[in-house]
Amino acid sequence: MYEVRHDRTREEVAEIYHTPLMDLLHRAAETHRANHDPAMVQVCKLISVKTGACPEDCKYCSQSSRYSTDITPTKMMDVQDVVETATRAKAAGVTRVCLGAAWRQVKDNGQFDQVLDMVRQVTDLGVEVCCTLGMLTPEQAQKLEDAGLEAYNHNVDTSNEYYEQIITTRKYADRLQTIANVRETKVTVCTGGIIGLGETHDDRISMLQTLASLTPHPESVPINVLSKVPGTPLENAEDVSVFDTVRMIATARILMPKSVVRLSAGRAKMSASDQALCFMAGANSIFSSEEKIMLTKAVPSQSYDQDKALFAQLGLKMRPPFQRAGVVAEEVAV
């Protein structure tokens, strides 16, 4: 039941995905407990180090320069401001800080040098650092590893079949190539997708099969629910049921038993009981924030205090940094 496989067929993934929900939840919970401490959940913080003016046309994104949203483009944050934000996050129990820049791709320039400095200084605080900067070359990935980067996030977003309905400014193969470039280093891979883009259940199954076919599996798999941003083409997309989110998390947990499944965008709109179902299904990472925004104000987040209260209510503990799957750890002091 808990075998790590990379050869699941589309039909096998569909059979798991379409399992009656309560049976699926039970199987996922068993898989989760066999591979992880179910009481441990990692708390992460996203920092937008460069916001807006992205040339890509991702239909869900508030930061695209092609759409009229209420996001004001900003210049790169100062390194010291990033370090101070990360220091406050660590004091609140955060053990992974993700640095995001609204770039199509990494360029070898002064701004990338600034990001490398951010990675070094935030890593020195004793927390994991993840970056999401767009496409990058193997050489750039190596520079990030040399700076101490723990993880690189580059989501596939949706299925290969549906991808061109959401993004036309890069190919699905480009995303997979960036993941492959990261794999040439010791930096871990964080890649997942978004539900609520107008995709079908078959598209979700296809995306999960793509992720589960990667060798090795991604160390982190974010499951995001679309945050509908006024001014983007998807501002009137249909809402996603929490049961769809639970089904995605549970299927990801079964397919990738050793991976950290990250309950990401969309959690701020969930009740405590909704979130409890997600944790039961195998989610063992969340994003939290002091200012109730995730990456930009267009994507809301739960606050540190709200999440501490939730953890106390559910009997969950904050996972320390650099903790690998299957290792029972002590609670982080906050």
N, C-alpha and C positions, 0 to 999 in steps of 0.2 A: 504493500500500500504506500510505502514511503520512499520507493525507489526513485533515484534521480535519473531521469531519462531526457534525451535530447532528440528522440526520434518519433515523437507523438504525431500521428496522422491527424488531418483535419477532422476526420470522423471520430477519432478517439477523444479529441478535445471537445467536440460538439456533444458527445455522449456525457462527458463530465459536466459540461456547462448546463445541459438541459436536465440534469438530475433534479428530482423534486427538491425544493429549496431546503426543507428541514433535514432531509437525508444528506444533501450537499454540505450543509452547515456542519452536521455531525462529523462527516468524513474530513472536512477541512480542519475542524477543531482537533481531531485526533492527529492529523498530520502535523499541525502546528505544535502540539504538545510533545510530539516525538522528536522535533527538531529545534525547538526554542523554549526558553522559559516563558510561559504564557503570561506571567505577571510583569514582564519587562517590556516597556515601550520606550523607544528612543524619541526624544523631543528635539525637533530641528527648527532652525530659524533661517528664513530667506532674507537676504539683503540685496536690493536692487542697486548695484554700484554704478550703473549707467542706464537711465530710464528713457524710453521713447525713441522716436525717429528711426525705427527699424525699417529697412527697405523691403522686408518680406511681406507677403500678402496672406499670412495665416488668418483665416476668417474668424477665429475666436479671439484674436489678440488685441488688447487695448493699446499695445505699444507700436503697432504697425503705422507707418507714416501714410499709408494709403486710406486710412479711415479717420473720420472726425469723431474722436472720443474726448473725454475731459482730462486725458493724461497730457501733462506739459513736459516736453522733452527737457532733460537736465544733463549737465555735464557729468563727467566722472566724479564720484565722491573722493574726498581726500582720504588717504590711507589711514590717518589718525582717527577720522570720524568712523570708519569701518571698524577699526580695532576697538574703539569705545563702545560701539553698538554691540559688537561681539562679546565684549567684557560684561556688559549688562545682561546679555542673553545667557552667558555661562552662569552668572550669579542666580539666574532664575531657573536653572536646571537644564538648559539647552546643552546638548553635547555634540551637535553637528550644525555648522553654519554653512549655508549655501550662498555663494556669491553669484549673482546673475547680471549679465550685461545684455542689452538689447542690440546685439550684433548679429549679422548674417553669418559671419565667420571671424575667426581670430586673425588679426594682422600683426606682423612683427613690428610693432611700433612702441612709442612711449606709453600708450594706454595699456598695452599688454604687460609692459614692464611694471606698471603700477599694480595690475592685478597680481602679478607674481610676488610683488612685495606684500600685498594684502594677504596672500596665501601663507607666506612665511611668517608674518607677524601674528595672524590669527591662529595658525597651527601652534605657535609658541605659547599660546594661552592654555594649551592642553585640550583642545577640542578638535574634532574632525572638521576638515574643510572640504566642501564640494563646490564645484564651479559649473555653471551653465552659460556658455559663451558662444554657442553656435558651432559651426563646423570648424575642425582644426586638423592640422597635419600631424603625422607621427612625431616630427621634430618639435612641434609646439606642445604636444602631449608630454614629451620627454622633459621639456622645460618645466611644465607644471609638476611632474613627478619630482624633479630635482628641487623644486620649491617646497615640497612636502605635501602636495595635494593627496587627499585620501580618495576622493571620488569625482567622477565627471558625469554630469547629467546631460543626456541627449535623448529625448523621448522620440519614439516612432510615431506617436500621436494616435494613429488609427491603423486600419488595415491597408495593405498595399493596394487593394482593389478600390478603396474609397479615397485614398490619399489625395488624388488630383482634384477631388471635389472640395477640398479644404485648403490646399496649398499648391500653387503652381510655380513658385519661384525657386524651388529646389525639388529634386527627385527623392523618392523613397530610398533608392540605392545610395544617395548621398548621406542619408542618416545612418544607414547600416555601415557605410564606409568610415564615418567618424567613430562609430562604436568600435570597429575593427582597429582603427588607429590608436584608440585608447588602450585596447587589448595588447598592443605591442609594449606597453609599460606595465608597471606594478600598480597603477592607479585603478581603482575598482570602477565598475560600470553601474550607472543608475539610469535605467531606461524603462519607460512605461507608456501610458497613453491617457487619452481623455474620452469619456463617454458623454453622450448628449450632443454630439455634433450632427445628428441626423442620420447616423450610421444604423445599420441593421444588426440584429443579433449575430448574423453570419460574419459581419465585419468585426465584431468584438471577438468572436471565436478565432478568426484569422489573425488578428493582432496578437492574441494570447499564444497562438501556435508559433508565430514568428519569434516572440520573446522566449518561449520554452525550447525553441530549436537552437538558440544561441549556445555555443560551447566555449567556455562554461556559461551557466546561467548568469544573468545579471545579478550582482550582489544586492542591488536595490531595484524594486519594481514599484514606481509610483502609480496609483490609480487616482486619477483626477476626474471630478465631475465639472462639466462646463460652468464657468461663471459667465452669465450672459451680460455682455458689456454693451450699453447703448452706443450706437454709432458703428458697430461691427455688423457684418452680414448675418451673424448668428444671434443677434439680440433678441429675436422672438422664437428661438428654438424651444421645442417641447421640454418640459421638466423631466428629470430622470427620477424614477422611483428609488427609494432607499434600498428596496429589495434587489433592484438591478445592480446597485453598487455592491451590496453584500454578495451577490452571485459572482460578480467580477473578482472580488477579493478572494472568495472561497476557491474559485477555479484557479486563480493565480497561485494560491497557496498550495493546492494539490499538485499543480504542474511544476512548480519551482519550490520544493519544500525547504530548501536551505536559504532561500533569498529573504531579505527583509522586504515586506510588502508595506508600502507607505500610503496611508490614508491622507490624501493631499488636498487639492482644491475641492471645495464643496462641503467640507466638514463643518464649516461655520454655520451652515443652515440646518445641521442635523441636531436632533434632540439627544439627550444623554443616552436614552435607550437605543436609538439608532446607532450611535457610536459604539455602544456595548456589543451590538450584533456584529459590527465590523471587526472589533477586536476578537470576538469569539470565532469569526470566520478566518482569522489569521493575520489581520493587520497588526504590525508591531512597530509602527513609527508614525508620528504626526508632525505637523508644522504648527508652531505657536508663535506669538508675537506680543510685544509690549503695546503696539499701537493698533491692534486689531486689523492689520492688513497683512496679506501674505507676501506678494511681490510688489504689487502696486495697490493703490486704493480701489482699483476695480475688482480686486480679488480679496474678499474679506477673510479674516482669520479669527480663531479664538484667541483670547488673551492668556498670558502666563497664569494669572490668578484663576481664571475660569478652568484652565486645564489642571492646575493643582487640585482644585475642588473636585473635578471629575475623577481624577486618579484616586483621590481619597475615598470617593463614593464607590468606585469599582474595585478597590483594592489593588490598583496597579502601581508600579514603581518606575522611576525614571532610569533608563539604561545608561550605564557609563559610556564614555567614548571608547572607540577602538575595541568594542566587545564583539566577538564573533559568534555566529550561530551555534547553538547547542551548549553554550557555556552559561552556567548559572552564576549570576553576578550579584554583588551587594548593591543596595539602593544608593543612588546618588544623594548626597546631602545637599539640601537646598534651604 
